Amino acid sequence: MGELGGIADRYNMVVAFRTSLASFAAIHEALRRVHCPWFGVDFDPAAAVGDAWPVDEIFSRWAGRSGMCVGATRSRGADRRTAQP
């Protein structure tokens, strides 16, 4: 992650991590360890519906890191899975 941050710094390019690929806690921990200002988050609201963290905690921790938001219509299904309405 540190080497990737160095490349992003060299080219002045933001690297966005998709929130639909891992839990918000896992992405938060990875980004916390590296402390790279060039790392951001591609926020997927549908992933927030199915995550273990409450939505207000997600927004309070990710508000400054989210560079892009992709909307999709979803609702919470069984076992923290999302379902199309």
LUMGUPA-189023 format. One record per atom (N, C-alpha, C, CB): residue number from 1; residue in one letter; atom name; x, y, z. Coordinates in Angstrom, 2 decimals. Glycine has a CB too. Layout:
+------+-------+-------+---------+---------+---------+
! kenu ! gulum ! marse !      xx !      yy !      zz !
+------+-------+-------+---------+---------+---------+
!  NUM !     A !    CA !       X !       Y !       Z !
...
+------+-------+-------+---------+---------+---------+
***
This chain:
+------+-------+-------+---------+---------+---------+
! kenu ! gulum ! marse !      xx !      yy !      zz !
+------+-------+-------+---------+---------+---------+
!    1 !     M !     N !    0.82 !   -1.19 !    0.00 !
!    1 !     M !    CA !    0.00 !    0.00 !    0.00 !
!    1 !     M !     C !    0.87 !    1.26 !    0.00 !
!    1 !     M !    CB !   -0.94 !   -0.01 !    1.21 !
!    2 !     G !     N !    1.97 !    1.19 !    0.73 !
!    2 !     G !    CA !    2.87 !    2.34 !    0.77 !
!    2 !     G !     C !    3.46 !    2.65 !   -0.59 !
!    2 !     G !    CB !    3.97 !    2.11 !    1.76 !
!    3 !     E !     N !    3.85 !    1.61 !   -1.33 !
!    3 !     E !    CA !    4.41 !    1.80 !   -2.68 !
!    3 !     E !     C !    3.36 !    2.38 !   -3.62 !
!    3 !     E !    CB !    4.95 !    0.48 !   -3.24 !
!    4 !     L !     N !    2.13 !    1.90 !   -3.51 !
!    4 !     L !    CA !    1.04 !    2.43 !   -4.34 !
!    4 !     L !     C !    0.80 !    3.90 !   -4.01 !
!    4 !     L !    CB !   -0.25 !    1.60 !   -4.12 !
!    5 !     G !     N !    0.87 !    4.25 !   -2.73 !
!    5 !     G !    CA !    0.73 !    5.65 !   -2.33 !
!    5 !     G !     C !    1.85 !    6.52 !   -2.89 !
!    5 !     G !    CB !    0.71 !    5.76 !   -0.83 !
!    6 !     G !     N !    3.06 !    5.97 !   -2.94 !
!    6 !     G !    CA !    4.19 !    6.70 !   -3.52 !
!    6 !     G !     C !    4.00 !    6.97 !   -5.00 !
!    6 !     G !    CB !    5.47 !    5.93 !   -3.31 !
!    7 !     I !     N !    3.48 !    5.99 !   -5.72 !
!    7 !     I !    CA !    3.20 !    6.17 !   -7.16 !
!    7 !     I !     C !    2.10 !    7.21 !   -7.35 !
!    7 !     I !    CB !    2.78 !    4.82 !   -7.82 !
!    8 !     A !     N !    1.05 !    7.14 !   -6.54 !
!    8 !     A !    CA !   -0.03 !    8.12 !   -6.63 !
!    8 !     A !     C !    0.48 !    9.52 !   -6.35 !
!    8 !     A !    CB !   -1.16 !    7.77 !   -5.65 !
!    9 !     D !     N !    1.38 !    9.65 !   -5.39 !
!    9 !     D !    CA !    1.98 !   10.96 !   -5.06 !
!    9 !     D !     C !    2.83 !   11.47 !   -6.21 !
!    9 !     D !    CB !    2.82 !   10.86 !   -3.79 !
!   10 !     R !     N !    3.59 !   10.59 !   -6.81 !
!   10 !     R !    CA !    4.48 !   10.99 !   -7.91 !
!   10 !     R !     C !    3.67 !   11.54 !   -9.09 !
!   10 !     R !    CB !    5.33 !    9.79 !   -8.38 !
!   11 !     Y !     N !    2.51 !   10.95 !   -9.36 !
!   11 !     Y !    CA !    1.71 !   11.37 !  -10.51 !
!   11 !     Y !     C !    0.53 !   12.27 !  -10.14 !
!   11 !     Y !    CB !    1.19 !   10.15 !  -11.24 !
!   12 !     N !     N !    0.44 !   12.66 !   -8.84 !
!   12 !     N !    CA !   -0.67 !   13.50 !   -8.37 !
!   12 !     N !     C !   -2.02 !   12.91 !   -8.76 !
!   12 !     N !    CB !   -0.54 !   14.92 !   -8.93 !
!   13 !     M !     N !   -2.20 !   11.64 !   -8.44 !
!   13 !     M !    CA !   -3.40 !   10.92 !   -8.85 !
!   13 !     M !     C !   -4.05 !   10.26 !   -7.63 !
!   13 !     M !    CB !   -3.07 !    9.87 !   -9.94 !
!   14 !     V !     N !   -5.35 !   10.40 !   -7.49 !
!   14 !     V !    CA !   -6.08 !    9.77 !   -6.39 !
!   14 !     V !     C !   -6.38 !    8.32 !   -6.76 !
!   14 !     V !    CB !   -7.40 !   10.54 !   -6.08 !
!   15 !     V !     N !   -6.13 !    7.43 !   -5.81 !
!   15 !     V !    CA !   -6.47 !    6.02 !   -5.97 !
!   15 !     V !     C !   -7.68 !    5.76 !   -5.09 !
!   15 !     V !    CB !   -5.25 !    5.07 !   -5.58 !
!   16 !     A !     N !   -8.79 !    5.33 !   -5.69 !
!   16 !     A !    CA !  -10.04 !    5.14 !   -4.96 !
!   16 !     A !     C !  -10.27 !    3.65 !   -4.71 !
!   16 !     A !    CB !  -11.22 !    5.75 !   -5.72 !
!   17 !     F !     N !  -10.63 !    3.34 !   -3.48 !
!   17 !     F !    CA !  -10.97 !    1.97 !   -3.09 !
!   17 !     F !     C !  -12.48 !    1.82 !   -3.10 !
!   17 !     F !    CB !  -10.38 !    1.62 !   -1.69 !
!   18 !     R !     N !  -12.98 !    0.77 !   -3.73 !
!   18 !     R !    CA !  -14.42 !    0.56 !   -3.83 !
!   18 !     R !     C !  -14.96 !   -0.02 !   -2.54 !
!   18 !     R !    CB !  -14.75 !   -0.37 !   -5.00 !
!   19 !     T !     N !  -15.99 !    0.59 !   -2.02 !
!   19 !     T !    CA !  -16.57 !    0.14 !   -0.76 !
!   19 !     T !     C !  -17.40 !   -1.12 !   -0.92 !
!   19 !     T !    CB !  -17.42 !    1.23 !   -0.16 !
!   20 !     S !     N !  -17.67 !   -1.52 !   -2.15 !
!   20 !     S !    CA !  -18.45 !   -2.75 !   -2.36 !
!   20 !     S !     C !  -17.56 !   -3.99 !   -2.33 !
!   20 !     S !    CB !  -19.20 !   -2.67 !   -3.69 !
!   21 !     L !     N !  -16.23 !   -3.83 !   -2.28 !
!   21 !     L !    CA !  -15.32 !   -4.98 !   -2.34 !
!   21 !     L !     C !  -14.88 !   -5.48 !   -0.96 !
!   21 !     L !    CB !  -14.10 !   -4.61 !   -3.13 !
!   22 !     A !     N !  -15.04 !   -4.67 !    0.07 !
!   22 !     A !    CA !  -14.66 !   -5.07 !    1.43 !
!   22 !     A !     C !  -15.54 !   -4.30 !    2.42 !
!   22 !     A !    CB !  -13.14 !   -4.80 !    1.70 !
!   23 !     S !     N !  -15.50 !   -4.69 !    3.67 !
!   23 !     S !    CA !  -16.29 !   -3.97 !    4.67 !
!   23 !     S !     C !  -15.69 !   -2.58 !    4.89 !
!   23 !     S !    CB !  -16.35 !   -4.77 !    6.01 !
!   24 !     F !     N !  -16.51 !   -1.67 !    5.39 !
!   24 !     F !    CA !  -16.03 !   -0.33 !    5.67 !
!   24 !     F !     C !  -14.95 !   -0.36 !    6.75 !
!   24 !     F !    CB !  -17.20 !    0.58 !    6.11 !
!   25 !     A !     N !  -15.07 !   -1.26 !    7.70 !
!   25 !     A !    CA !  -14.06 !   -1.38 !    8.76 !
!   25 !     A !     C !  -12.71 !   -1.81 !    8.17 !
!   25 !     A !    CB !  -14.52 !   -2.38 !    9.83 !
!   26 !     A !     N !  -12.72 !   -2.75 !    7.24 !
!   26 !     A !    CA !  -11.47 !   -3.24 !    6.63 !
!   26 !     A !     C !  -10.79 !   -2.15 !    5.81 !
!   26 !     A !    CB !  -11.75 !   -4.46 !    5.75 !
!   27 !     I !     N !  -11.56 !   -1.41 !    5.03 !
!   27 !     I !    CA !  -10.99 !   -0.33 !    4.22 !
!   27 !     I !     C !  -10.48 !    0.79 !    5.13 !
!   27 !     I !    CB !  -12.04 !    0.22 !    3.22 !
!   28 !     H !     N !  -11.24 !    1.11 !    6.16 !
!   28 !     H !    CA !  -10.83 !    2.15 !    7.10 !
!   28 !     H !     C !   -9.49 !    1.78 !    7.76 !
!   28 !     H !    CB !  -11.92 !    2.37 !    8.18 !
!   29 !     E !     N !   -9.34 !    0.54 !    8.18 !
!   29 !     E !    CA !   -8.11 !    0.11 !    8.84 !
!   29 !     E !     C !   -6.93 !    0.15 !    7.87 !
!   29 !     E !    CB !   -8.27 !   -1.31 !    9.40 !
!   30 !     A !     N !   -7.13 !   -0.28 !    6.64 !
!   30 !     A !    CA !   -6.05 !   -0.24 !    5.65 !
!   30 !     A !     C !   -5.59 !    1.19 !    5.37 !
!   30 !     A !    CB !   -6.50 !   -0.91 !    4.34 !
!   31 !     L !     N !   -6.54 !    2.09 !    5.21 !
!   31 !     L !    CA !   -6.19 !    3.49 !    4.93 !
!   31 !     L !     C !   -5.59 !    4.18 !    6.16 !
!   31 !     L !    CB !   -7.43 !    4.24 !    4.47 !
!   32 !     R !     N !   -6.02 !    3.80 !    7.34 !
!   32 !     R !    CA !   -5.49 !    4.38 !    8.57 !
!   32 !     R !     C !   -4.01 !    4.02 !    8.74 !
!   32 !     R !    CB !   -6.31 !    3.90 !    9.79 !
!   33 !     R !     N !   -3.65 !    2.82 !    8.38 !
!   33 !     R !    CA !   -2.26 !    2.38 !    8.54 !
!   33 !     R !     C !   -1.30 !    3.08 !    7.58 !
!   33 !     R !    CB !   -2.18 !    0.88 !    8.34 !
!   34 !     V !     N !   -1.78 !    3.45 !    6.41 !
!   34 !     V !    CA !   -0.90 !    4.02 !    5.39 !
!   34 !     V !     C !   -0.80 !    5.54 !    5.49 !
!   34 !     V !    CB !   -1.38 !    3.63 !    4.01 !
!   35 !     H !     N !   -1.86 !    6.23 !    5.84 !
!   35 !     H !    CA !   -1.89 !    7.70 !    5.95 !
!   35 !     H !     C !   -1.47 !    8.38 !    4.64 !
!   35 !     H !    CB !   -0.96 !    8.16 !    7.08 !
!   36 !     C !     N !   -2.03 !    7.99 !    3.54 !
!   36 !     C !    CA !   -1.70 !    8.59 !    2.25 !
!   36 !     C !     C !   -2.83 !    9.53 !    1.82 !
!   36 !     C !    CB !   -1.45 !    7.50 !    1.17 !
!   37 !     P !     N !   -2.53 !   10.81 !    1.59 !
!   37 !     P !    CA !   -3.59 !   11.74 !    1.18 !
!   37 !     P !     C !   -4.12 !   11.47 !   -0.23 !
!   37 !     P !    CB !   -3.07 !   13.16 !    1.25 !
!   38 !     W !     N !   -3.46 !   10.63 !   -0.99 !
!   38 !     W !    CA !   -3.88 !   10.32 !   -2.35 !
!   38 !     W !     C !   -4.83 !    9.13 !   -2.42 !
!   38 !     W !    CB !   -2.69 !   10.06 !   -3.21 !
!   39 !     F !     N !   -5.16 !    8.53 !   -1.29 !
!   39 !     F !    CA !   -6.11 !    7.43 !   -1.26 !
!   39 !     F !     C !   -7.49 !    7.97 !   -0.94 !
!   39 !     F !    CB !   -5.69 !    6.35 !   -0.22 !
!   40 !     G !     N !   -8.46 !    7.55 !   -1.72 !
!   40 !     G !    CA !   -9.84 !    7.97 !   -1.51 !
!   40 !     G !     C !  -10.77 !    6.77 !   -1.54 !
!   40 !     G !    CB !  -10.25 !    8.99 !   -2.56 !
!   41 !     V !     N !  -12.05 !    7.06 !   -1.55 !
!   41 !     V !    CA !  -13.07 !    6.02 !   -1.49 !
!   41 !     V !     C !  -14.09 !    6.23 !   -2.59 !
!   41 !     V !    CB !  -13.76 !    6.00 !   -0.12 !
!   42 !     D !     N !  -14.39 !    5.18 !   -3.33 !
!   42 !     D !    CA !  -15.48 !    5.15 !   -4.30 !
!   42 !     D !     C !  -16.68 !    4.61 !   -3.54 !
!   42 !     D !    CB !  -15.13 !    4.27 !   -5.58 !
!   43 !     F !     N !  -17.49 !    5.53 !   -3.01 !
!   43 !     F !    CA !  -18.57 !    5.17 !   -2.09 !
!   43 !     F !     C !  -19.77 !    4.58 !   -2.82 !
!   43 !     F !    CB !  -19.01 !    6.40 !   -1.30 !
!   44 !     D !     N !  -20.19 !    3.40 !   -2.40 !
!   44 !     D !    CA !  -21.36 !    2.72 !   -2.95 !
!   44 !     D !     C !  -22.43 !    2.66 !   -1.86 !
!   44 !     D !    CB !  -21.00 !    1.28 !   -3.47 !
!   45 !     P !     N !  -23.50 !    3.45 !   -1.97 !
!   45 !     P !    CA !  -24.54 !    3.44 !   -0.93 !
!   45 !     P !     C !  -25.17 !    2.06 !   -0.73 !
!   45 !     P !    CB !  -25.62 !    4.43 !   -1.29 !
!   46 !     A !     N !  -25.22 !    1.25 !   -1.77 !
!   46 !     A !    CA !  -25.78 !   -0.10 !   -1.61 !
!   46 !     A !     C !  -24.91 !   -0.94 !   -0.68 !
!   46 !     A !    CB !  -25.92 !   -0.80 !   -2.97 !
!   47 !     A !     N !  -23.60 !   -0.71 !   -0.69 !
!   47 !     A !    CA !  -22.71 !   -1.42 !    0.22 !
!   47 !     A !     C !  -22.94 !   -0.97 !    1.66 !
!   47 !     A !    CB !  -21.24 !   -1.21 !   -0.18 !
!   48 !     A !     N !  -23.30 !    0.30 !    1.84 !
!   48 !     A !    CA !  -23.56 !    0.81 !    3.19 !
!   48 !     A !     C !  -24.79 !    0.14 !    3.80 !
!   48 !     A !    CB !  -23.76 !    2.33 !    3.15 !
!   49 !     V !     N !  -25.76 !   -0.18 !    2.99 !
!   49 !     V !    CA !  -26.97 !   -0.84 !    3.49 !
!   49 !     V !     C !  -26.64 !   -2.21 !    4.07 !
!   49 !     V !    CB !  -28.02 !   -0.97 !    2.37 !
!   50 !     G !     N !  -25.70 !   -2.90 !    3.44 !
!   50 !     G !    CA !  -25.39 !   -4.25 !    3.88 !
!   50 !     G !     C !  -24.21 !   -4.37 !    4.83 !
!   50 !     G !    CB !  -25.12 !   -5.08 !    2.71 !
!   51 !     D !     N !  -23.61 !   -3.24 !    5.24 !
!   51 !     D !    CA !  -22.42 !   -3.29 !    6.08 !
!   51 !     D !     C !  -22.79 !   -3.42 !    7.56 !
!   51 !     D !    CB !  -21.56 !   -2.05 !    5.87 !
!   52 !     A !     N !  -21.85 !   -3.91 !    8.35 !
!   52 !     A !    CA !  -22.07 !   -4.06 !    9.79 !
!   52 !     A !     C !  -22.09 !   -2.72 !   10.53 !
!   52 !     A !    CB !  -20.99 !   -4.95 !   10.39 !
!   53 !     W !     N !  -21.37 !   -1.71 !   10.00 !
!   53 !     W !    CA !  -21.38 !   -0.40 !   10.63 !
!   53 !     W !     C !  -22.72 !    0.30 !   10.36 !
!   53 !     W !    CB !  -20.21 !    0.46 !   10.11 !
!   54 !     P !     N !  -23.22 !    1.06 !   11.33 !
!   54 !     P !    CA !  -24.42 !    1.87 !   11.08 !
!   54 !     P !     C !  -24.11 !    2.97 !   10.06 !
!   54 !     P !    CB !  -24.95 !    2.50 !   12.39 !
!   55 !     V !     N !  -25.10 !    3.41 !    9.34 !
!   55 !     V !    CA !  -24.91 !    4.39 !    8.28 !
!   55 !     V !     C !  -24.33 !    5.70 !    8.81 !
!   55 !     V !    CB !  -26.23 !    4.67 !    7.57 !
!   56 !     D !     N !  -24.76 !    6.15 !    9.99 !
!   56 !     D !    CA !  -24.22 !    7.41 !   10.52 !
!   56 !     D !     C !  -22.72 !    7.30 !   10.84 !
!   56 !     D !    CB !  -24.98 !    7.83 !   11.78 !
!   57 !     E !     N !  -22.25 !    6.15 !   11.27 !
!   57 !     E !    CA !  -20.81 !    5.97 !   11.50 !
!   57 !     E !     C !  -20.04 !    5.96 !   10.19 !
!   57 !     E !    CB !  -20.55 !    4.66 !   12.28 !
!   58 !     I !     N !  -20.61 !    5.33 !    9.17 !
!   58 !     I !    CA !  -19.97 !    5.31 !    7.86 !
!   58 !     I !     C !  -19.79 !    6.73 !    7.34 !
!   58 !     I !    CB !  -20.81 !    4.47 !    6.86 !
!   59 !     F !     N !  -20.84 !    7.53 !    7.39 !
!   59 !     F !    CA !  -20.75 !    8.90 !    6.89 !
!   59 !     F !     C !  -19.80 !    9.75 !    7.72 !
!   59 !     F !    CB !  -22.12 !    9.54 !    6.86 !
!   60 !     S !     N !  -19.79 !    9.58 !    9.02 !
!   60 !     S !    CA !  -18.90 !   10.40 !    9.85 !
!   60 !     S !     C !  -17.43 !   10.06 !    9.60 !
!   60 !     S !    CB !  -19.23 !   10.22 !   11.33 !
!   61 !     R !     N !  -17.12 !    8.82 !    9.30 !
!   61 !     R !    CA !  -15.72 !    8.43 !    9.05 !
!   61 !     R !     C !  -15.29 !    8.65 !    7.60 !
!   61 !     R !    CB !  -15.53 !    6.97 !    9.41 !
!   62 !     W !     N !  -16.22 !    8.61 !    6.65 !
!   62 !     W !    CA !  -15.85 !    8.64 !    5.24 !
!   62 !     W !     C !  -16.17 !    9.95 !    4.53 !
!   62 !     W !    CB !  -16.52 !    7.54 !    4.53 !
!   63 !     A !     N !  -16.78 !   10.89 !    5.19 !
!   63 !     A !    CA !  -17.21 !   12.11 !    4.51 !
!   63 !     A !     C !  -16.05 !   12.83 !    3.81 !
!   63 !     A !    CB !  -17.85 !   13.05 !    5.51 !
!   64 !     G !     N !  -14.89 !   12.88 !    4.41 !
!   64 !     G !    CA !  -13.77 !   13.59 !    3.82 !
!   64 !     G !     C !  -12.99 !   12.78 !    2.79 !
!   64 !     G !    CB !  -12.84 !   14.01 !    4.89 !
!   65 !     R !     N !  -13.21 !   11.49 !    2.72 !
!   65 !     R !    CA !  -12.45 !   10.63 !    1.82 !
!   65 !     R !     C !  -13.21 !   10.25 !    0.56 !
!   65 !     R !    CB !  -12.03 !    9.39 !    2.54 !
!   66 !     S !     N !  -14.50 !   10.46 !    0.56 !
!   66 !     S !    CA !  -15.29 !   10.02 !   -0.58 !
!   66 !     S !     C !  -15.13 !   10.98 !   -1.75 !
!   66 !     S !    CB !  -16.78 !    9.90 !   -0.20 !
!   67 !     G !     N !  -14.62 !   10.45 !   -2.85 !
!   67 !     G !    CA !  -14.42 !   11.27 !   -4.03 !
!   67 !     G !     C !  -15.47 !   11.03 !   -5.09 !
!   67 !     G !    CB !  -13.07 !   11.03 !   -4.60 !
!   68 !     M !     N !  -16.19 !    9.93 !   -4.95 !
!   68 !     M !    CA !  -17.17 !    9.56 !   -5.96 !
!   68 !     M !     C !  -18.26 !    8.74 !   -5.29 !
!   68 !     M !    CB !  -16.50 !    8.78 !   -7.13 !
!   69 !     C !     N !  -19.47 !    8.94 !   -5.73 !
!   69 !     C !    CA !  -20.59 !    8.19 !   -5.19 !
!   69 !     C !     C !  -21.42 !    7.67 !   -6.35 !
!   69 !     C !    CB !  -21.45 !    9.06 !   -4.22 !
!   70 !     V !     N !  -21.65 !    6.38 !   -6.37 !
!   70 !     V !    CA !  -22.45 !    5.75 !   -7.42 !
!   70 !     V !     C !  -23.75 !    5.29 !   -6.80 !
!   70 !     V !    CB !  -21.70 !    4.57 !   -8.10 !
!   71 !     G !     N !  -24.85 !    5.79 !   -7.29 !
!   71 !     G !    CA !  -26.14 !    5.46 !   -6.71 !
!   71 !     G !     C !  -26.78 !    4.25 !   -7.35 !
!   71 !     G !    CB !  -27.05 !    6.62 !   -6.82 !
!   72 !     A !     N !  -27.47 !    3.49 !   -6.52 !
!   72 !     A !    CA !  -28.24 !    2.34 !   -6.98 !
!   72 !     A !     C !  -29.39 !    2.14 !   -6.00 !
!   72 !     A !    CB !  -27.35 !    1.05 !   -7.08 !
!   73 !     T !     N !  -30.50 !    1.70 !   -6.48 !
!   73 !     T !    CA !  -31.65 !    1.49 !   -5.63 !
!   73 !     T !     C !  -31.55 !    0.10 !   -5.01 !
!   73 !     T !    CB !  -32.96 !    1.66 !   -6.41 !
!   74 !     R !     N !  -31.42 !    0.06 !   -3.69 !
!   74 !     R !    CA !  -31.31 !   -1.20 !   -2.97 !
!   74 !     R !     C !  -32.03 !   -1.07 !   -1.63 !
!   74 !     R !    CB !  -29.83 !   -1.61 !   -2.76 !
!   75 !     S !     N !  -32.38 !   -2.19 !   -1.06 !
!   75 !     S !    CA !  -32.92 !   -2.23 !    0.29 !
!   75 !     S !     C !  -32.25 !   -3.37 !    1.03 !
!   75 !     S !    CB !  -34.46 !   -2.40 !    0.28 !
!   76 !     R !     N !  -32.34 !   -3.34 !    2.34 !
!   76 !     R !    CA !  -31.68 !   -4.37 !    3.14 !
!   76 !     R !     C !  -32.48 !   -5.65 !    3.09 !
!   76 !     R !    CB !  -31.49 !   -3.90 !    4.60 !
!   77 !     G !     N !  -31.79 !   -6.73 !    2.75 !
!   77 !     G !    CA !  -32.39 !   -8.04 !    2.73 !
!   77 !     G !     C !  -31.93 !   -8.85 !    3.93 !
!   77 !     G !    CB !  -32.06 !   -8.77 !    1.43 !
!   78 !     A !     N !  -31.99 !  -10.15 !    3.85 !
!   78 !     A !    CA !  -31.59 !  -11.03 !    4.94 !
!   78 !     A !     C !  -30.06 !  -11.11 !    5.02 !
!   78 !     A !    CB !  -32.18 !  -12.44 !    4.74 !
!   79 !     D !     N !  -29.54 !  -11.30 !    6.21 !
!   79 !     D !    CA !  -28.11 !  -11.49 !    6.45 !
!   79 !     D !     C !  -27.25 !  -10.37 !    5.91 !
!   79 !     D !    CB !  -27.67 !  -12.79 !    5.86 !
!   80 !     R !     N !  -27.69 !   -9.12 !    6.06 !
!   80 !     R !    CA !  -26.95 !   -7.94 !    5.58 !
!   80 !     R !     C !  -26.70 !   -7.94 !    4.08 !
!   80 !     R !    CB !  -25.63 !   -7.84 !    6.30 !
!   81 !     R !     N !  -27.48 !   -8.65 !    3.35 !
!   81 !     R !    CA !  -27.36 !   -8.63 !    1.89 !
!   81 !     R !     C !  -28.32 !   -7.58 !    1.36 !
!   81 !     R !    CB !  -27.67 !  -10.04 !    1.26 !
!   82 !     T !     N !  -28.00 !   -7.06 !    0.20 !
!   82 !     T !    CA !  -28.89 !   -6.08 !   -0.40 !
!   82 !     T !     C !  -29.81 !   -6.75 !   -1.39 !
!   82 !     T !    CB !  -28.08 !   -4.97 !   -1.09 !
!   83 !     A !     N !  -30.96 !   -6.13 !   -1.59 !
!   83 !     A !    CA !  -31.96 !   -6.68 !   -2.50 !
!   83 !     A !     C !  -32.52 !   -5.54 !   -3.33 !
!   83 !     A !    CB !  -33.09 !   -7.43 !   -1.74 !
!   84 !     Q !     N !  -32.82 !   -5.81 !   -4.57 !
!   84 !     Q !    CA !  -33.46 !   -4.80 !   -5.40 !
!   84 !     Q !     C !  -34.92 !   -4.74 !   -5.03 !
!   84 !     Q !    CB !  -33.27 !   -5.10 !   -6.91 !
!   85 !     P !     N !  -35.46 !   -3.51 !   -4.93 !
!   85 !     P !    CA !  -36.88 !   -3.38 !   -4.56 !
!   85 !     P !     C !  -37.81 !   -3.85 !   -5.64 !
!   85 !     P !    CB !  -37.21 !   -1.95 !   -4.21 !
+------+-------+-------+---------+---------+---------+
***
